[in-house]
Amino acid sequence: MIDASGKLLATSQPSAADNTKHRIEWQSGFDLSKVTGKHVRFRFHLTNGQLCAFWVNVSANGESNGYLGGGGPDYAGIRDTDGSHQN
């Protein structure tokens, strides 16, 4: 993560996953609340991978609060509001 001027703020732990919801852990226990309300940029470095989308969430559960189109069998409604589903 870098600030608006390009200064490095935090680096994530190396990570490998093949799913649509994967939690990123920060090195040195960085707390995202330190940059709340500030302009930051995320830089991704991939090896043999693709990044289709990402989101930053205030909750550790990972719910996107996004719409699911027609819903789904594991969801109570048409929005992801609890983050309990690993897609």
Secondary structure, DSSP 8 states (H G I E B T S, - for coil): -EETTS-B---B------SS-----BGGG--GGGGTTS-EE-----SS---------SSTT-----B-SS--TT-SSSB--S-----
